[in-house]
Each structure stands twice: as C-alpha cells, then as structure tokens.
C-alpha cells in the first residue's frame, strides 16, 4: 500500500506486546511486525507473580486506600539509592494509574492490592483467585494481550505480523542520517530482512546467562541461580550498542532475596520465584537457628544482604545445595507463613507452590520446629503461634537487570552524547537508568506497560512524519 509505514518490535514480552498494541491503536496506516525468538510470546513477563504497581488507581479508590503519585515516586527514588533518573521515575509514576486502567479495560481483573517491600502504601495490583485457584498476574496479563494481538492479526487487515522463533541478528542503519532502516533476523536457519521506518527494542535483560554481560559487569553474582529464562541474554543491548547506543548502570543487577529451593532438585540453576507478595501477606524469614533476622518488607537489596549475612553460619543445614552452606551467595533461609498470612496471600496461589513441592504444611509449632530442625523455644520468639504453618526454603537469585540502553521519557534510545538515534525506541528491562541501584517490587510490569505504550506512540508519530515527508 502506497504511503504505508512500517514498525518492527523486537521482543514479545509485556513491553513488546504493549508497544505493538499501542502502535496499532495509534494508526491504521502502519504495518507492525513483532519478532520473538522463542516459540511463543511472553518472556519473563509471563512468570511475574507479585503484581503491577499503580498510584491513585480506581482499585485503590474503591478500597479506600489514599496514595499519591508523589509518594510512589519518592519510594521508587529511595529504592534506587539516588541513581534513578527522576525524569524517568516521574513518567513511570504519573502514567501508572492509566497503565493499570488500560490493562483492566482490556480484561485483566486487577482488584487485589498488597503492600510490598519498600512501598509506603498498598499499590501492587494482582488478580483474585478463580474457583479456588490462583491466577498468576504475569501469565494472565500476557494471555489477555496475546488474545488482543491475535484478534488483530487475523482480521484480514494485514496490519500485524507476528514471527516467532525469529532471532534478530543486526539492526540495519540508514545510508545517511544515522538512523535505523530495518532489521536482519534468523528464522529456521534462514536469514531474512525487514525494512522499517522505526524499530522498538523490547528484548529484556541479561540475567539468564552467567556468561556474557553478567560475567563482565557483575561477576560477583554470576554463580547464583536465576529466575530468568535462558533466553534472557542481552540481545537488545548488543543490537543497540552496535548502532551507537549508550549503555548505563550495567553493573546494577538485582538479586531477589527469595527464590524457592526444591528439596529434591537443590542444584537446579533456575529457581521459581517466591513472590514478594508472600512476605507482603505476612511471611517471615528465619535462619537455621529459627531466628528472625530482617524486616521482610524492606527493599530487595537489603533483604538479600540480610540473608547472605545471617543465613550462612557453619551449622546451617544443607537443605539447599548438595555441597552444603559455605556462606556468601550459598546462603538460604526458611520462609514461614501462618494460616492467617496464607489466607491473606490466597490459598489457591499457595496450593500451586505445594503442588510444585516448594512449600509444605506443618501442624503447629512443634511439627514446624521438627521440619526446620530448629529449637522450638527459639522459633516461638520469631513466629506467631498458629495451628497450621506453611514453609519453604528460599535462597537469593539473580532476577533483574537495572542497567541497559540509555533512553529518555519518550522511549528514544540515546547515544553517549545524549542525542537520540533516529527511529530507534526501547522499553522494558532492555533499558537502563530508571531503577538506579535497586528496582522496587512491582515496577517491572509497570515499566513494560508505561514505556512499551510510549514507545508505540512515539514510533507511530515518527513513522507518520517520515511517511508524510516521502509522499
């Protein structure tokens, strides 16, 4: 079609899907191509379990929770230890309520609220149980957006093309002007090219590979287990850097304090996340002597540090690795919920962890102390009395990369000079500068929606300008 523009989105997680949907919403005169290197869309977003943040949302209003954008921004900046870009934080927090509302309007029920670590208010939204079973927030969001994309992709308009098993290998540069002109990618062993007026990088982080960027920038944690899929290898960083994009905060990699250790598979390098919401509901962390040692609602970096400092004593039981506890990154703790805390978290969600053999039940304090092999009197000082307990073993895991491509509030990818690369946008974990030294729980899904949609809007506006000038 004459005058029809082209946008290519590289990466099919929440950021890429949000970008594609927003670009399609902005104009009917642009073809959007979504490239995903895995067999299906979703990425790490599909595994998210704690929720998505929003301040001054309609869910908060309905539940009488008084929050403010200013308080949310202050919590985010405090979590980042002074390294966050305030301009990016302002964009994130100001657009948070409309982002949650956008998902709700698409059909995601985000009516459950929790206050997670580092937050001054309950502002992390997730789904209620359905028929006694948990509805994982990440998977539910991804499934909903996937349905909307498939509907557009099959409407006969030709406006959306989705390519899976498509590994982007290079961004194509304009012959003049320093911008982008397309992408080269590999599908089933064959190299293909797509011309584009604008490109959106949404390829995620690099915490899924112990070699490469992780080993280069954060070697001290490269040996930890991870919650990431093996696809999180920093592809977008390589693609952007090859075109002159600047990288920022690459040494800032978040170690989540609680990844579940499955007792019969202790050495598996990939762990299932013990959701932040478990602690938000009242879960308590105790060490090998049954002693509570940290404020569970502190920020992730501080809880992680407390586990590493308090859960690696010589007498720590070798529950979590075949070689036993040596200290440092090899530390693990017990996560314990009372019946009351379990009810707050959701029994359906907890049942999932039980089916996965990640959590077990104990009838009373005596049975719990035997299961944990700790002194009952010591344990009583840390854990409230209850008839039933739920417990599991948790260990710190690499979880999220705060560093990535330097970008601005319009989702434009920047060079070291601060100048944007013409036609190149980015969103999600592939970007850097927003979270600083530590990401606040629940801000990952939010940034994917906020900056994914912004990238879609800005790319559409850019393409419209380019196409109009060529007519």
N, C-alpha and C positions, 0 to 999 in steps of 0.2 A: 504493500500500500504506500503510495507516494506520501511523503511527509510524516511517516510513522517512525517514532523514536524507539530506542532500544535501551533497556536497563538490564544488567546482569547482576544477580545477587549470588555471592559465593558463600555457601554455608546455609544449611537448612535447620538450624536450631531455632529457638524462640526469636532471637534478634533478626535472623534472616527471614523467617516467616512473617514477622511483624512488618519488616521493611517491604516485602513483596506485597502484602495485603494493602499497606498504605499507598504504595506506588500505584497499584491497580485502582484504588479508590480515587486517587487524585486526577487521573485522566484515563480515557478510553482509547487514546491515540498513541499508546506506547506498549510495546511488547516487553514483558518481563520474563526473563529466563532465570530459573532458580537451580543452581548446581549444588548437589550434595554428594560427598564422596562415599558415604555409607549407603546401604541398601534401602534405608528409609529415613525420613525426616525425624528430627527431634534432638539429636546430640545429647549433651549433658543436661540440657534443659528438661528433657523428659524424665530425668532422675531426681529433679528437685523435690524436696519433701517438706520444707519448713513453711514456705509461703512467699507472698509478694507484698512489699510494703506500700503504704499509701497514707498520706496525712490529709485530714479533712474530707474523708470519703463518706459516701452515703451509708456505708455499713457502720462506720463509727458513729455517725449521727443517729442512726436507728437504735444503737445500743448505748447512747448517752455518753460516749467517750469524747472528751474535749481534747483535741490535739491541734497542732498548728504546723504550718509549713516551716516556720522559723525554728520550732523545737526539733523537727525532723532534720533540718539542715544542720543544726548545732550538734545533734547526736552523730550524724554522718561525718562531720568535720572532726569531732572529738575522736571518733573511731579511727580516722585516718592519720592521727598523730601529727597534724599540721602539714601533711604532704599533699592533701587533696586540693584540686583546683576548685576554688569557691564558685567560679562561673559555671563549671560543670555540675557541681553539687546543687546550685540554685536551679538549674534546668531540671535536674533529676527530681528534686523535691517539689518544685512548682507544678510539674506535669504528672506527679504521682497519682493524684485523685482521678484525673481524667483517664489515666492509663488503666487503673483498676476498673473504672466505669466502662471503658472500651471492652475489656475482657468480659465483664458482666453482660454487656449488651450483646456480645457475640454468643453468650450462652453459658459462661462459666460461673457457677454459684460460689462466690467468694464471701460467704456470710459468717465464717468463723474467724474470730480475731484472737491473737495471742501477743503478749509482750515478750520479746526475745532479748537475748543478751545485748547490752549496750543501748537499748531503747529506753526512753523515758515514758513512753506510752504504749498501749496495746495498739499496734498498727500493722501487724503482719497478718495478711488475709490468706485463708485457705478454705477448702471445701468441707462441708459436713459429711458425715457417713451416709451411705445409702444402703438401706436394707441390712444394716449391721456390719457393713464392710467399708473399709477406708476408700476414699477417692484421692489418690495421690495428686497433689496440686500440679506438679510439673507435667505428668502424663496427661492429666485432664485438660490443661491449657493447650498442650501440643496437639492432642486429639481434636479439640474443638477447632483450632486454627487450620489443622490439616483438612478437616471436613470443608471448611470455607474455601480453602485453596483448590481442593479437588472439584468443588462445585463450579468455580470459575474456569478451571482447566478443562472442564467437559461441556462448557456452554456453547461451544462452536465458534466463539469469537476469535480464537487464536491469540488472545492477549497474554496467556500464561503458558509457559513451557517448563515442566519440571524434569530435570535429568538427575537420576540417582546413579550411584557407582561412577560418579564423574569427579575425577581428581584434577583440580586446577593446578597447572604447572608453571604458568607465566602470565603476567599482565602485559598486554600489548600497549606500547606507547604511541602517541601521535607522532607523525613525521616532523611536525613543528608545533610548538606551543607547550610542550612538556606535560601534556595531559594523557589520559588513557583513551584507547581506541577499541579495546576488546580484551578477550581472554583466551588462552590456549589451555585445553584440558584433555585428559585421557579417559576414554570410555571403552571398556572391554578390549584393551590393548591397542586401540586406535586413537591417534591424535586428531583432535578437532579444534576448530577456532570459531568463535562467535564475535562478531563486531558489535560494539556497544558505544552509545553516547555517554553512558555513566556506569560505573561499577560500584557495588556495595560489598565490602568485606565483612563477613559475619561468621568467621571460621572458628571462633572460640580461642581457648588458651593453649598452654603447652605443658600442663601438669600431668598429662597422660603418658609422657615418655621420660624416662630417667636420664636418657642421653639428650644431646642437643641443647636447647635453650636452658632447660632446668639444670643440667650439669654445669653449664657455662656460667650462669648467673646466680644460682643458689645451690652450690654443690653440697653444702652442709645438710640439706634435707633431701637430696636426690635419692637416698636409700630408703626413705619412708614409703609405706604403702600409699595408695591413692584411691580416691573415689571416682577419678576420671576414667572415661573410656579410653582405649588405646588409640582412638582417632584424634585425641587432643594433642597434636604435635607441633602447633605453632605455624601452620601452613600460611595463614594470612600475614603473619609477621614477615616471613620470608618473601612473600609476593610483594608486600608493600615496600619493604626495605629495598628491594631490587629496583624499585621505581623512584627511590629517593625519600621515602617516608622516614620520619624520625621515630625512634623508639624511646620510651620513657618508663622509669620505675621497674625495669626488668628484673631487678633483684628482689622485688617485693612479691613473694609468693605466700599465699595464705595456707597455713597448716590448720585444718579444722581439728578441734580437740577430740572429737568423738566419732571414730569410725568403728563399726562393730567388728569384733573378732569372733569368728565362728569356731567353737572349740575343736571341731573335727577337721578344720582346714585353716590352722593358725598361720601358716606361712603364705597364704594366698596374697599376692601383692596388690590386688584390687579389693577394696572393702566397700560394704554397703554403709552409707552414711547413717549414723544415729542422729536423727533430726534434732535441730536446735529446739524444736517445739517440745521434745521430751523433757528438756530442762526447764523450758518455759512453763510447762504444766506442773512443775514441782519435783522433777527428777533430781536426785542427789548423787554427787560423786564422792566415793570413799576410796582410800588406798588399801594396801594389803593388810594393814592393821585395823581396818574398819573405821578409820578416822576421816571425817570430812575435812577438806583442806582448801576449799576455794568457794567464792561466791559464784554459783553456777550461771548467774545472769550477767557476769562480767563479759567483756568483749572476747572474741575468739582467741586473739593472740595471748591474752592474759590467762585464760583458762588453759590453753595449751602449755604455756610456760609453767603453770602450777602443776599440771600432770607430770611434765618432764622433771620438775624439781622434787615432787613428793611421792612419786609412784615408781621409783626405780631403786628402792632400798635393796640390800643384798637378800633380804628374806622375802621379797616379793615372789609370789607363787608363779611358776612357769606356765600360767594359763594361756598366754597369748603368743608364744613363739616356741618352736621346737628346741631352741637353744637356751631358753630361759631369759630372764631380765638382766641385762648388762648395765642398764642405766641410759640416760640420754634419750635418743629417739626410740629406744626399745621399751619405753615405759608403757604401762597400761593401768587403767583404773576400773572400778566397778561402778556402773550406773544403776541406781535403785529407785524405783517408784513405788509409793504406797498405792493401795486400792483407790484412794481419793485422787491422787495425781494421775493414775491410769484412766480414771473416768474423765478427768479434765482433758487429757490428751485424746481420748477416744479409744474405746475398747476394740473397735473394728480395726483401727490402724495398728494397735498393739498386737492384735492377733496375727497380723501379717508378719511381724518380727518373730513371733512364736513359731509360726509355720516354717519360717526360714531357719529356725533353731538358733536365733540370735539372742533371744530373751527367754527366760524360764520363770516359772512361778515358785514361790516358797510360802508355805502356810505358817505365818507367824515369825517372830524374831528368832526363835530357837532354830527353826529349819533354815532361815536365811543365813544365820551365822555359820551353820554347818556347811551350807552350799558354798559360802565365800571363804570358809576355813579361817574365820577370824573369831576373836574373843567376843562373846555375846554382850558382856558388860561394856566393852569399848564401843561396840556397834550401837548400843542403846543411846550413847551420848550424841550420835550423829544422825540417826534415823528415827523418825516418829514411830510410835507403836501402831501396829495395824494387824489385821487378821490375815491379809494377803499382801505379798510383795511381788514385784516383777523386777528381774535383774538381768544384766548382761555385762559383758566385758568390752571396754572401749579403749581405743588407742589413737594417738594423733596421726593424721593422714594429710598428705598434700591434697588440696581441694580447689584452689582458685588462684589465678594469676592476676594481681592488681596491675602489673605492667603490660605494656603493649604499644600499639601505634598511637602516636600523639594525635589528638583530634580536638575539635572545638565544639561549641554548643550547637552548631549546625551540622554536626556529624561529619565535617570535612576532615580528611586526613591531611596532616601538616608535615611540611619539611622542617629541618632543624632551624631554618630561618623564620619559621612561623607562618610562612606562606602556604596556602592550601595547594594540593596537587589537583589540577583541573579535572573535574569529573570523577574524583575518587572519594568515596564516603566509607564510613565504618561504624559498626555498632556491636555492643556486647563485649565479651571477655577478650576479644582481639584488641581492644583499645586499652589505653593506659592514661593515668592522670586523674581519674575520677575518685578512686577509693584511697589513694595515698598508701599508707603503710598497713592498712587493715580494712577489709570490707565488712560493713555492717550486715548482719544476718538479714536476709530478705531483700537486699538491694540488687542481687544479681538478676533475678527475674524482672525486677522493675527496670533496671538499666536496659535490658534487652527490649522491652516494650517502648520505653521512652525514646531511646536513641535509635532503635530499629525503625519506629514510625517516623522519627525526624529524618533519618537517612532516606526513607522512602519519599517523604515530602520534598526534601531538598534535591534529591536526584531527579524527581519528576519536574520540578521547576527548572532545573538546569537543562534537562533534555528539551523541554518546551522552548527554551531560549535558543538552544543550538539548532533545533529543527526549524524554527521560525526564521532564523538568520540564513538558513541554507535554501529556503524556498525562493 
